[in-house]
């Protein structure tokens, strides 16, 4: 049997554009495959600009702590494509094995018959085929881009449709206003199906999302800070909705934004019919949740070993303006707990608002070391990133690699061991995890 990599290479030739948002091509392929999207376990469909992955990871941890099995579909991957497809089983799901992935790819290629289709569309069809053929209690399905015409939006009646916080990103596909982005994300709401709207940073996003949910007669419509809320109190997470109050451990995931993501995850599970999991499952899930590459402390590994003694190494794939704001807030919180000079090691794509992202760290970061992102033709040159950082008031320099950037820190006279944050791109985060020998599990 051919490898999944060989099949993926052929998929690249099936459409001239990597991204071409449409539902027609995947609907045609799913029909040829016998409609696997109609044979799935209950689906919780998740869209949003930031927090999708963390919200899904939290739901998975809670479901598995409650003895249930959860399929999971997320994108992009960090190290290997297989990370996108987690097949559920009691006791904890596993990434799809190579033989099963290659077989699903081959069947999708045969059913597609050489017709135009994007890589994301045909691989999403393969994922849905695998999910339909494997028993599980629920499928946690992450939107790839947008929502309305994303390839995942082929589910007629999700158990719940969830939208996490919305910001400006992918303007070339979704529009350059919050309202435009929210309109695309709200396209996953379906008539008669629960709509869960996370607390939003922009009131215009709330307005668009609520209006769309009401227009399609989603039921119920749960709006964060109105129908459910979550906040931190004395190091605990306090969640409340019309069913009552839950006093839970703080999420294992770092950052104050994870309080919002955890609250959204709990609301989504309750709306989707999993309210009877029990408090113990919610408690265990929050303490066990893991989501690599998002405010992840790298305490061991090859790259961690290059750091000055006593320093901290953090990794996050955040790359848009709001993601930068969230990251900066998390770093400020760490600064309050333990003072340390903050150094950003960053690489950014040319499609991202580098200036807006880096401005969040003015007055917080001591220095920026810009690095290239290997294998990405859309990556900004490190010299360009450094110039942008300098332009917003951040002392900046370049290094040929993350490894070189970390080694260079050893030669500086620090008053205290530094805190280093590698950030700016999920592609960079994946390369770092691979280089550090800490692949996602």
N, C-alpha and C positions, 0 to 999 in steps of 0.2 A: 504494500500500500504506500502511496506517495505521502510525504510528510505534510503537515499542515502549512509549513512555511512555503513549500513548493506550490501548493494549491493557492495560497494567499498571493504569491507572486503572479500567478495567472489572473487572479481576480483584479489586480491593478489595471489590467489591459481592457477590462470590460466597460469602462466609462472614462471619458477624457478628463472629468473633473473629480477630485477627491470628495468634495462636498457638493451635493446637488439635492436640496431638500425636496422630497416628493414622496407620495405614498403609492403611486400607481405601480412602480416597478416591483416593490416588495409585495404588494397585494397580488400581483400576477404570479410571483414565485411561490408565495404561500399557497395559492390555489393549486399550483402544480404539485406541491408537496402534500396535498390533502388537508390543508388548513390546520397545521399544528397549533396556531394561535387560538383555536376554538377548543383545544383539548388540554388546557393548562389548569393547574390548581388556582385558587383565588389569587388575583394579582393586585399588588399595591404599586401603583405607578407613580414615580417621583420625578418632578421637574424642578428647575430653579437655577439660579446663577451660582450661588455658593451654598455649601452645606448638604448637597444631595448625598454625597458618598458617606459623610459622617452620620447622617440621619438613617441611611440604609444600614450601615454597620451597626448602629445602635439597635435598630429593629431586629436585625439578625441575631445579635447577642441575646436579646430578651427572649425571642422565640425559641432559640436553642436552649437557653436556660430553663425554659418552660417545658422542655421535652418534645418540641416540635421540630420539623425539618423545613428548611427554607432554601429554595433556589435563589440565586442572586445574579443579576446581570448589571455590570457597571462598565464605564469607559471613561477615559482611556486606561490602558494597563500601564504599569510602571516598569516591569522588567520583561515579562512574557505575556503574550496574547492570552494564554490560558487563564490568567487572573480575571479576565472579564466574565468568565462563565463558571460559577460555583454551583455544583450539583448538591442539593440538600440530602442529608441523611440524619437520622436521630443520633445525637451525640456530637454533631458538628459536620457541616458540609465540607467538600473538598473541591479544589479546582479540577476542571475537566481533564481527564487523562488524554495523552497525545493520540492514542489509537481511536478513541471515541470522537475527538475533535476532527481528526483527519477524515474519518468515515462520514461525519455530518457534512463537512466541507465538500467531499466528493459527491454526495447525494444532491447537495444544493447546486453544485456546478452542473451536474447532469440534468437536473430539473430546469435549470435556467436556460439551457440550450444555447449558450453564447449570446443571449440578449443583453443589451446595455443594462448595467446595474452597478451601483457604487459598492466599494468594499464594505462599508458599514452596513449597507442594506443586506448584502448576501451573508455576511457573518452574523447579523442579527437574526436572519431567517434560520441559520444553522443553530444558533442558541435556542430559539423557540422550538425547533425540532427536538433538540436534546431535552429541553425542559418538559415537552409533551410526552416524551418516552420514558421519563424517570419520575417515579412517584415522589411527591412532597406535599407538605401542608399549605405552602404559600410560595408565591414568586414575588420577589422584590425586584422591580424592573426600573432601572434608571434611564431617563431620556438621554439621548446622545447630544443633541443640539436643538434648542428651542422647545418644541413640543407638538405644535399643531400639525406639522408635516414631517415630524421626525419618524424614522423607520419603526420606532417602538410603539407608535400611536395607532396600532392595529387591534387594540383590545377594546371590544365593544362595551363590556360592563366590568370595569375593575371593581375590586372590593373597596378600594379607596383610591382617589387621585390626590396627590400631595404636591404642593408647590412651596419650596424652601425660599429663603430670602433672595430677592431679585435685585440686580444691579445692571450696569452697562457692560456688556461683553459681546464679542462676536457681532459687532455692529454691521459688518459687511453682509451678514445673513439675517440678522434679527431686527435691524433698525438701530438708530443712534439715540433713541430716547428710552427712558424707563417705561413709558406707556407702551411703546412698540414691543419692547422685550416682554413685558407682562402679557400682552395680547397673545404672543406666540406661546408662552408657557401655559397660559390658561386654556389652550387648545386641547389639553388632556382631560378637562372636565367633561363628564358624560351625564346624560339625563338619568335622574334617579339614583345616581351613585354618589357616595359621600365625597365631598370636596374638603380637604384640609389645607388651610392657608397659614403658613408660619407667620409669626410676627415679622413685619416688613420694615425696612429702613426708610422707605420712601412712601409717603401717603398716596401718591399717584399709582403705585403698584397695587396697594390695597384696593383702591377704587376700581381699577381695571379687573383685578382678579374676582372681587366680589360681584361685580356687575356681570361678568361672564358666567360665574357659577349660578347666579340667579336666572340668567337668560336661558341656560340649558336645563334649569330646574334640577340641579344637583341637590341631593338630599341625604343626610343633612349637610349644611355648610358650616364648618367649624373654623372660626377665625381666631388666630392667636391674639392674646391680650383682651379678647372679648368673650370667647367661648371656652378657652383654656389658657392657662398661664403656667410659667415655670420660672422660678427665681432661686438664687442661692441664698441660704440663710444658715449661718454658723457652720459653714463648710458642708452643708447638705443641700440636696435639690428638693425643693418643695413644688410639687405639681398639683394643680387644682382644675377641675372642670365640674360640670353639673352632677357628676356621679360622686364627687367628694374630693378629698385631699390625700395625696400620697407624700409621705416623708421618706425620701430615698437618699442613698449615697450620691455624692457628687460623681459625675461621669469620669471614667478613667482617662478619657481623651482630654488633652490639655487645652486651655483657653476658655475665656468666659463665654465665647460664642457657642460652646458645646452645651451650655445650659439650654439655649434656645433650640438647638438641634435635638437634644434629648427630649425636651417637652413636645416638640413636633412629632418625634418618633412615637412617643407614648400616645398622643392624640390620634395618630394615624392607626396604630394597632387597635385602639379601642373602637374607632370608627369602622374599621374593617372587620370587626366581629371577634377580636381576640382579647376582649376586656376581662375574660375569666381566667387569664393566665395565672393570676395571683400575685400578691406583693412580692413574694420570694423571687419570682422570675424577673420582675422589674429590678429588684435590688441586685441580683446576681448579674444580670445583663449589663447594667451600668458599670459594675466593677470589673467586668471581663472584656468589654468592648475594645476592639483594636482596629485601627485604620491607618495602615502604613503611609508614610510620605506626607502626613498632615500633622504639623506640629509634633513631630516625632523626635524624641531625644535619642541620639546615637551615642550610647555610652560605651559600646564595644565595636570592634571591627578595624579594618585596615586604615580607613580614613580617620576614625576616631583616634587611632594611635599616632597620627601625625600632629595632633594638637598639642599646644603647650601644656605642661603639667597643671592640673587643677582647673582647666578650662571646660566649657560646655559646648557641645556641638548639637545643633538643632536643624531639622530639615522640614521644609514645607513647600508643596507644589503650587501655592497660591500665586496668581499671575495677573489678576485684574485690579482695578482701583479699590473696589470694596474689599477684595481679598487682602490687599495690602493694608488697608485700614484695620481689618480684623487682626492681622499678624502684628502690626505695630502695637495695638492694644495689648495683645498677649505678651509681647516683649516688655512693654511698660509694666505689666503686672509682675513679671519675673524680676524686673529691676527693683521694684519695691520690696520684694522678698529677699533679694540678694544683689547688691550693687556689683556690676561688672561691665566693663566697656563692651558695647555691642558692635560687632563687625558683620556686615552683610557680604556674603559671597553670592553673587547673583548673575543669572543669564536670563534674557528676555527675548521673546519672539517679536518680529517686526510688526505683527498684527495687534500687539498689545500696547496700551497706553503706558509707556515706560515712565514718562514724566509723572503722570498721576499716581502710578504705583509707588515710585520712589519718594514722592513728596510726603507720604505718610511717615517716613522715618527721619525727617528733618528734626533736629533737636534731640533725637534719640540714638541714632547710629553714630558711632565714632568714625567709621570709615566704611567705604564700599570697595570691594574687589570684584571687578567685572570679569566674567569668564565666558568662553564660547560654549554653545550647546551643540555637541557633535551630532552629525547626521540629520540636522534639521535645516533645510534650505531657507526656511523663513526666519531663522535665528538672526538677531541683530549681532553685528560684530562687537566684540568686547570693548573695543575702543569707542564705539558709538554709545554703548550703555554707560561707560565711564564718563563720557562727555555730558550725557544727560544728567547723570548723578551730580556732577560738578555744577551743572547749570542750575540745579535746584538748591545748591548749598551744601552738598555732601562731599567731603574729601574722598576722592576716588582714584583708583589705579586699576591696572589690568593684570591678569595672570593667564598663562596659556592653558591652564586646567584647574579643576577644583583642588587636585592634589598639590599643585604648585602654590595655589593660594593659601592653603592651610600650612604648608611648610614655611612660607614667607612670614607667617605670624610668629614663628619661633624666634625670629631675629629681632623682634621689637622689644623695647623696654616697657612692659605693662606695669602700671601701679597695682593692678589686680589681674588674675587670669581672665582672659576675655570670654565672652559669650558669643558664639558664632552662629549665625542663621544662614543656611543655604536656602535660597528661595528664588522665585520668579518664573518657574516653569515646571509642569509635571514631567516633561521630558527630561529636564535636568534632575529632578528628584529620582526618577527611575534609574538614570545613569549613576547617581550617587549610591543608591541602594545596591546596585550591582557591583560597583567598585568597592563598597564597604563590606561586601559579602553578607548582606542582610536582606535577602529576598523576601517579598511578602509571603505570608503563609495563610 
